[in-house]
Amino acid sequence: MAKNPCGKMRKRDQPYEVWQNVVPVFGCPPGSWTWKVLKKWQIDDRKPFARWFCEVTTPMVPDGELGDVYVTDITSVARKVAG
């Protein structure tokens, strides 16, 4: 089995990838939501319930909030801007 290259936790200022919304999310304009991917739980992001551990910043939580997010919830509304 292949080793997960993004399986180790990273610090908030050194994420594996950074994603930003390109469509409005909960009434917020494009570019206002940012997901910093700090850990990927599996190698294949196309699995139905694939998760990333992220720091998410939004207009409602400008200091960021940590937690697991389904990959499809991010990729369906955002594009990768770094990483």
N, C-alpha and C positions, 0 to 999 in steps of 0.2 A: 504494500500500500504506500502511496506517495505521501510525503510529509507536507503538511500545511505551511506554506511560506508566510502566511499572515496569522498564524496561530498564537503568537506571543502578544501579550498586552503591551501597547505603546502608551507613552505619555500624551497628554492632550495637545501639546505643541509639536508632536511628531507623528501625526496620523499616517496610516497606510494610504488612504485616499480621502479626498474632500469632494462632496457633492453639494450642488445648490439647485433649488427648485427652478424650473423653467415655465411652470404653469402656476396659477394661483392655488394656494393651499389654505383651506379654511378662511378664505377671504383676504389672505395676505398676498401681496404682489410677488411676481417672480424675483428671485434673488434674495428673498427675505428669510428663507429657511436654509440652514447649513448643517450637513451631517459630516462629522469627522469620524472616519472608520478607525477604531482603535484595536479591534480584533475581529477576525472572521472565524466563526465556529466550525466551518467545513471548507473543503477545497472547491467543491462544485456549487457555485452561487445560483445555478439554475434549478436546484432542488425545490420542490413546492414550499417547504417551510424553512428555507435557508435563512440564517440570522447573522447580523453583524452587531457587535457591541460598539455603540457610537456615543459621541457627545453631540447633542442636537441643540442648536441655537435658533431661536425664533423671536419675533417681536414680543411674544408673551413671556419668554424666558431668555432674555438677552445674555445672561451669564452662562447659559448652557445647562443641560440636564443629561445625565448619563443613563444608558439603558440599552437593552436589546431591541432591535428593529428588524422586521422582516425585510429581506432584500427587495422583494417586489414592491413594497410600500415606498421605497426610496426610488428605485429605478423607473417606476411608472410615472413619476412627476419631476425627476431631477436628471441632471447631467453631471458627469465627473469633471471637475475643474482643476484638480491636482492629484498627483499620485500615479 
